[in-house]
Amino acid sequence: MPGGARFRAEVVTSKFDMSRGMMFRETLAPDRGMLFVHGEPGKYPYWMYQVRIPLDLIWIDQNRLIIEMVANAEPCKSESAAKCPQIGGNRRALYVLELNAGMAEKHKLKLGDRLDF
């Protein structure tokens, strides 16, 4: 992270693991996250269906620059996946990083910042 903070992220590359993401997890350690690695740049909206903790979602391009962020995304309370809204994915990204809600603000992340991984 800019400023030197480090996170340990689970790397997700398979379609199954990407569709499951952070579903059903009750907690996430403050220094942990999940990094979704898409096969090619594209617009990748996410959702919070069956996710139980609020998250910061960070879209990252092929140069590892932050191109979009959604802070404090709340879990979708609907029992129907079809009723959960899509979040972000408005710009072409290669990666999406999910962190605990508030981490982007705590570490002063902003559009254009470079993340090293």
C-alpha positions as CSV (number, residue, x, y, z in Angstrom):
1,M,0.0,0.0,0.0
2,P,1.1,3.6,-0.4
3,G,2.6,4.5,3.0
4,G,4.0,1.1,3.6
5,A,1.1,-0.9,5.0
6,R,1.0,-4.5,4.0
7,F,-2.0,-6.9,3.6
8,R,-1.9,-10.6,3.2
9,A,-4.5,-11.5,0.5
10,E,-6.0,-14.7,-0.6
11,V,-5.5,-14.9,-4.4
12,V,-8.6,-16.0,-6.3
13,T,-8.4,-17.0,-9.9
14,S,-11.0,-19.7,-10.7
15,K,-14.5,-18.9,-11.7
16,F,-16.0,-20.9,-8.8
17,D,-13.8,-19.2,-6.2
18,M,-14.6,-15.8,-7.7
19,S,-18.3,-16.4,-7.6
20,R,-18.0,-17.4,-3.9
21,G,-15.6,-14.7,-2.8
22,M,-16.2,-13.6,0.8
23,M,-19.6,-15.3,1.1
24,F,-20.5,-16.8,4.5
25,R,-17.4,-15.4,6.3
26,E,-18.2,-13.9,9.7
27,T,-14.9,-12.0,10.1
28,L,-11.8,-10.8,8.3
29,A,-8.6,-10.0,10.1
30,P,-7.6,-6.3,9.8
31,D,-4.5,-7.1,7.8
32,R,-6.1,-9.6,5.4
33,G,-8.0,-9.4,2.2
34,M,-8.9,-11.2,-1.0
35,L,-7.4,-10.4,-4.4
36,F,-9.4,-11.4,-7.5
37,V,-7.2,-11.9,-10.6
38,H,-9.3,-11.8,-13.8
39,G,-7.9,-13.3,-16.9
40,E,-8.1,-10.1,-18.9
41,P,-9.0,-6.5,-18.4
42,G,-12.8,-5.9,-18.3
43,K,-15.7,-4.3,-16.4
44,Y,-16.3,-6.5,-13.4
45,P,-19.2,-5.5,-11.2
46,Y,-19.4,-7.3,-7.8
47,W,-22.2,-7.9,-5.4
48,M,-22.6,-8.5,-1.7
49,Y,-25.0,-11.5,-1.8
50,Q,-24.5,-13.8,1.2
51,V,-21.5,-11.7,2.3
52,R,-21.8,-11.1,6.0
53,I,-19.2,-8.3,6.6
54,P,-19.0,-4.8,5.1
55,L,-16.1,-4.4,2.7
56,D,-14.1,-1.9,0.7
57,L,-13.8,-3.0,-3.0
58,I,-10.9,-1.7,-5.0
59,W,-10.6,-2.1,-8.8
60,I,-7.0,-2.2,-10.1
61,D,-5.8,-2.0,-13.7
62,Q,-3.0,-3.9,-15.4
63,N,-0.5,-1.3,-14.2
64,R,-1.7,-2.0,-10.6
65,L,-3.2,1.5,-10.4
66,I,-6.4,2.0,-8.4
67,I,-9.1,3.0,-11.0
68,E,-12.3,2.6,-8.9
69,M,-13.2,2.2,-5.3
70,V,-16.4,1.5,-3.4
71,A,-16.0,2.1,0.3
72,N,-18.1,0.4,3.1
73,A,-20.1,-1.8,0.8
74,E,-22.8,-3.3,3.0
75,P,-23.9,-7.0,2.9
76,C,-27.1,-7.6,0.8
77,K,-29.9,-8.5,3.2
78,S,-32.0,-10.1,0.5
79,E,-32.5,-13.9,0.4
80,S,-32.7,-13.6,-3.4
81,A,-29.5,-13.2,-5.4
82,A,-31.5,-11.4,-8.1
83,K,-32.4,-8.7,-5.7
84,C,-28.8,-7.8,-4.6
85,P,-27.5,-4.8,-6.5
86,Q,-24.3,-4.9,-8.5
87,I,-21.5,-2.7,-7.2
88,G,-18.8,-0.9,-9.2
89,G,-17.1,-2.4,-12.3
90,N,-17.5,0.8,-14.3
91,R,-13.9,0.8,-15.6
92,R,-11.8,-1.8,-17.1
93,A,-9.8,-3.6,-14.4
94,L,-7.6,-6.7,-14.2
95,Y,-7.8,-7.1,-10.4
96,V,-10.3,-6.4,-7.6
97,L,-9.1,-6.3,-4.0
98,E,-11.6,-6.7,-1.1
99,L,-10.6,-5.4,2.3
100,N,-12.5,-4.8,5.6
101,A,-14.7,-1.7,5.4
102,G,-12.7,1.4,6.4
103,M,-9.3,0.1,5.3
104,A,-9.2,2.3,2.2
105,E,-9.9,5.4,4.3
106,K,-7.5,4.4,7.1
107,H,-4.7,3.9,4.6
108,K,-5.7,7.0,2.6
109,L,-6.1,5.1,-0.7
110,K,-7.1,7.2,-3.6
111,L,-7.7,6.8,-7.4
112,G,-4.3,6.6,-9.2
113,D,-2.4,5.1,-6.3
114,R,-0.2,2.1,-7.2
115,L,-0.5,-1.1,-5.2
116,D,2.5,-3.5,-5.2
117,F,1.8,-7.2,-5.2
